[in-house]
């Protein structure tokens, strides 16, 4: 397992775990970051990540991406 921030652009990965407190986990799950689902990294700029998740393109901060284990 590794944090989403270490993934390369174009990689399709499976979400293994979403960390953080209950509020943060709920927010990320509402965006589509649910364990067991796939996520594709579109690009990464200064640690901030743009991903395709559940047929949507989502940008998340480096801090949030570090809580998503793939």
Rosetta constraint file for C-alpha pairs under 8 A:
AtomPair CA 1 CA 16 HARMONIC 7.46 0.50
AtomPair CA 1 CA 69 HARMONIC 6.09 0.50
AtomPair CA 1 CA 70 HARMONIC 5.47 0.50
AtomPair CA 2 CA 6 HARMONIC 6.78 0.50
AtomPair CA 2 CA 69 HARMONIC 5.38 0.50
AtomPair CA 2 CA 70 HARMONIC 5.56 0.50
AtomPair CA 3 CA 7 HARMONIC 7.51 0.50
AtomPair CA 3 CA 65 HARMONIC 6.78 0.50
AtomPair CA 3 CA 66 HARMONIC 5.01 0.50
AtomPair CA 3 CA 67 HARMONIC 6.59 0.50
AtomPair CA 3 CA 68 HARMONIC 5.62 0.50
AtomPair CA 3 CA 69 HARMONIC 4.46 0.50
AtomPair CA 3 CA 70 HARMONIC 6.10 0.50
AtomPair CA 4 CA 65 HARMONIC 5.33 0.50
AtomPair CA 4 CA 66 HARMONIC 5.97 0.50
AtomPair CA 4 CA 67 HARMONIC 7.75 0.50
AtomPair CA 4 CA 68 HARMONIC 5.66 0.50
AtomPair CA 4 CA 69 HARMONIC 5.91 0.50
AtomPair CA 4 CA 70 HARMONIC 6.13 0.50
AtomPair CA 5 CA 44 HARMONIC 7.87 0.50
AtomPair CA 5 CA 47 HARMONIC 6.06 0.50
AtomPair CA 5 CA 48 HARMONIC 7.52 0.50
AtomPair CA 5 CA 49 HARMONIC 6.96 0.50
AtomPair CA 5 CA 62 HARMONIC 6.64 0.50
AtomPair CA 5 CA 65 HARMONIC 5.63 0.50
AtomPair CA 5 CA 66 HARMONIC 5.81 0.50
AtomPair CA 7 CA 11 HARMONIC 6.85 0.50
AtomPair CA 7 CA 41 HARMONIC 7.11 0.50
AtomPair CA 8 CA 41 HARMONIC 6.75 0.50
AtomPair CA 8 CA 43 HARMONIC 7.84 0.50
AtomPair CA 8 CA 44 HARMONIC 7.93 0.50
AtomPair CA 9 CA 40 HARMONIC 7.79 0.50
AtomPair CA 9 CA 41 HARMONIC 4.92 0.50
AtomPair CA 9 CA 42 HARMONIC 5.26 0.50
AtomPair CA 9 CA 43 HARMONIC 5.10 0.50
AtomPair CA 9 CA 44 HARMONIC 6.91 0.50
AtomPair CA 10 CA 40 HARMONIC 6.26 0.50
AtomPair CA 10 CA 41 HARMONIC 5.37 0.50
AtomPair CA 10 CA 42 HARMONIC 5.76 0.50
AtomPair CA 10 CA 43 HARMONIC 7.67 0.50
AtomPair CA 11 CA 40 HARMONIC 5.57 0.50
AtomPair CA 11 CA 41 HARMONIC 5.67 0.50
AtomPair CA 12 CA 38 HARMONIC 6.64 0.50
AtomPair CA 12 CA 39 HARMONIC 5.72 0.50
AtomPair CA 12 CA 40 HARMONIC 4.33 0.50
AtomPair CA 12 CA 41 HARMONIC 6.74 0.50
AtomPair CA 13 CA 38 HARMONIC 5.45 0.50
AtomPair CA 13 CA 39 HARMONIC 5.34 0.50
AtomPair CA 13 CA 40 HARMONIC 6.21 0.50
AtomPair CA 13 CA 70 HARMONIC 6.19 0.50
AtomPair CA 14 CA 35 HARMONIC 7.48 0.50
AtomPair CA 14 CA 36 HARMONIC 5.94 0.50
AtomPair CA 14 CA 37 HARMONIC 5.65 0.50
AtomPair CA 14 CA 38 HARMONIC 4.35 0.50
AtomPair CA 14 CA 39 HARMONIC 6.21 0.50
AtomPair CA 14 CA 70 HARMONIC 5.57 0.50
AtomPair CA 15 CA 33 HARMONIC 7.08 0.50
AtomPair CA 15 CA 34 HARMONIC 6.64 0.50
AtomPair CA 15 CA 35 HARMONIC 4.76 0.50
AtomPair CA 15 CA 36 HARMONIC 5.41 0.50
AtomPair CA 15 CA 37 HARMONIC 5.72 0.50
AtomPair CA 15 CA 38 HARMONIC 6.07 0.50
AtomPair CA 15 CA 39 HARMONIC 6.97 0.50
AtomPair CA 15 CA 68 HARMONIC 7.03 0.50
AtomPair CA 15 CA 69 HARMONIC 6.07 0.50
AtomPair CA 15 CA 70 HARMONIC 4.53 0.50
AtomPair CA 16 CA 35 HARMONIC 5.01 0.50
AtomPair CA 16 CA 36 HARMONIC 6.12 0.50
AtomPair CA 16 CA 68 HARMONIC 7.76 0.50
AtomPair CA 16 CA 69 HARMONIC 5.51 0.50
AtomPair CA 16 CA 70 HARMONIC 5.00 0.50
AtomPair CA 17 CA 34 HARMONIC 7.87 0.50
AtomPair CA 17 CA 35 HARMONIC 5.49 0.50
AtomPair CA 17 CA 68 HARMONIC 6.09 0.50
AtomPair CA 17 CA 69 HARMONIC 5.04 0.50
AtomPair CA 17 CA 70 HARMONIC 6.96 0.50
AtomPair CA 18 CA 25 HARMONIC 6.16 0.50
AtomPair CA 18 CA 28 HARMONIC 7.78 0.50
AtomPair CA 18 CA 33 HARMONIC 7.46 0.50
AtomPair CA 18 CA 34 HARMONIC 7.38 0.50
AtomPair CA 18 CA 35 HARMONIC 6.92 0.50
AtomPair CA 18 CA 67 HARMONIC 5.80 0.50
AtomPair CA 18 CA 68 HARMONIC 4.70 0.50
AtomPair CA 18 CA 69 HARMONIC 6.17 0.50
AtomPair CA 19 CA 24 HARMONIC 7.86 0.50
AtomPair CA 19 CA 25 HARMONIC 6.31 0.50
AtomPair CA 19 CA 67 HARMONIC 4.84 0.50
AtomPair CA 19 CA 68 HARMONIC 6.35 0.50
AtomPair CA 19 CA 69 HARMONIC 7.80 0.50
AtomPair CA 20 CA 24 HARMONIC 5.72 0.50
AtomPair CA 20 CA 25 HARMONIC 5.96 0.50
AtomPair CA 20 CA 67 HARMONIC 6.35 0.50
AtomPair CA 21 CA 25 HARMONIC 6.22 0.50
AtomPair CA 22 CA 26 HARMONIC 6.02 0.50
AtomPair CA 23 CA 27 HARMONIC 6.21 0.50
AtomPair CA 24 CA 28 HARMONIC 6.23 0.50
AtomPair CA 25 CA 29 HARMONIC 6.06 0.50
AtomPair CA 26 CA 30 HARMONIC 6.11 0.50
AtomPair CA 27 CA 31 HARMONIC 6.48 0.50
AtomPair CA 28 CA 32 HARMONIC 6.49 0.50
AtomPair CA 28 CA 33 HARMONIC 5.38 0.50
AtomPair CA 28 CA 34 HARMONIC 7.72 0.50
AtomPair CA 29 CA 33 HARMONIC 4.72 0.50
AtomPair CA 29 CA 34 HARMONIC 5.31 0.50
AtomPair CA 31 CA 58 HARMONIC 7.70 0.50
AtomPair CA 32 CA 53 HARMONIC 6.09 0.50
AtomPair CA 32 CA 54 HARMONIC 6.10 0.50
AtomPair CA 33 CA 37 HARMONIC 7.30 0.50
AtomPair CA 33 CA 39 HARMONIC 7.95 0.50
AtomPair CA 33 CA 53 HARMONIC 7.12 0.50
AtomPair CA 33 CA 68 HARMONIC 7.76 0.50
AtomPair CA 38 CA 53 HARMONIC 6.83 0.50
AtomPair CA 38 CA 54 HARMONIC 7.87 0.50
AtomPair CA 39 CA 51 HARMONIC 6.56 0.50
AtomPair CA 39 CA 52 HARMONIC 5.78 0.50
AtomPair CA 39 CA 53 HARMONIC 4.92 0.50
AtomPair CA 39 CA 54 HARMONIC 7.69 0.50
AtomPair CA 40 CA 51 HARMONIC 5.46 0.50
AtomPair CA 40 CA 52 HARMONIC 5.10 0.50
AtomPair CA 40 CA 53 HARMONIC 6.73 0.50
AtomPair CA 41 CA 49 HARMONIC 7.21 0.50
AtomPair CA 41 CA 50 HARMONIC 6.24 0.50
AtomPair CA 41 CA 51 HARMONIC 4.43 0.50
AtomPair CA 41 CA 52 HARMONIC 6.48 0.50
AtomPair CA 42 CA 49 HARMONIC 7.64 0.50
AtomPair CA 42 CA 50 HARMONIC 5.39 0.50
AtomPair CA 42 CA 51 HARMONIC 5.01 0.50
AtomPair CA 42 CA 52 HARMONIC 6.72 0.50
AtomPair CA 43 CA 49 HARMONIC 5.98 0.50
AtomPair CA 43 CA 50 HARMONIC 5.27 0.50
AtomPair CA 43 CA 51 HARMONIC 7.05 0.50
AtomPair CA 44 CA 48 HARMONIC 5.60 0.50
AtomPair CA 44 CA 49 HARMONIC 4.52 0.50
AtomPair CA 44 CA 50 HARMONIC 6.29 0.50
AtomPair CA 45 CA 49 HARMONIC 6.55 0.50
AtomPair CA 46 CA 62 HARMONIC 7.86 0.50
AtomPair CA 47 CA 61 HARMONIC 7.24 0.50
AtomPair CA 47 CA 62 HARMONIC 4.83 0.50
AtomPair CA 48 CA 59 HARMONIC 7.31 0.50
AtomPair CA 48 CA 60 HARMONIC 6.00 0.50
AtomPair CA 48 CA 61 HARMONIC 4.59 0.50
AtomPair CA 48 CA 62 HARMONIC 4.49 0.50
AtomPair CA 48 CA 65 HARMONIC 7.39 0.50
AtomPair CA 49 CA 59 HARMONIC 5.71 0.50
AtomPair CA 49 CA 60 HARMONIC 5.51 0.50
AtomPair CA 49 CA 61 HARMONIC 6.45 0.50
AtomPair CA 49 CA 62 HARMONIC 6.78 0.50
AtomPair CA 49 CA 65 HARMONIC 6.94 0.50
AtomPair CA 50 CA 57 HARMONIC 6.85 0.50
AtomPair CA 50 CA 58 HARMONIC 5.61 0.50
AtomPair CA 50 CA 59 HARMONIC 4.26 0.50
AtomPair CA 50 CA 60 HARMONIC 6.44 0.50
AtomPair CA 51 CA 57 HARMONIC 5.60 0.50
AtomPair CA 51 CA 58 HARMONIC 5.40 0.50
AtomPair CA 51 CA 59 HARMONIC 6.41 0.50
AtomPair CA 52 CA 56 HARMONIC 5.39 0.50
AtomPair CA 52 CA 57 HARMONIC 4.46 0.50
AtomPair CA 52 CA 58 HARMONIC 6.28 0.50
AtomPair CA 53 CA 57 HARMONIC 6.37 0.50
AtomPair CA 53 CA 58 HARMONIC 7.10 0.50
AtomPair CA 60 CA 64 HARMONIC 6.21 0.50
AtomPair CA 60 CA 65 HARMONIC 6.36 0.50
AtomPair CA 61 CA 65 HARMONIC 6.13 0.50
AtomPair CA 62 CA 66 HARMONIC 6.13 0.50
AtomPair CA 63 CA 67 HARMONIC 6.97 0.50
AtomPair CA 64 CA 68 HARMONIC 7.06 0.50
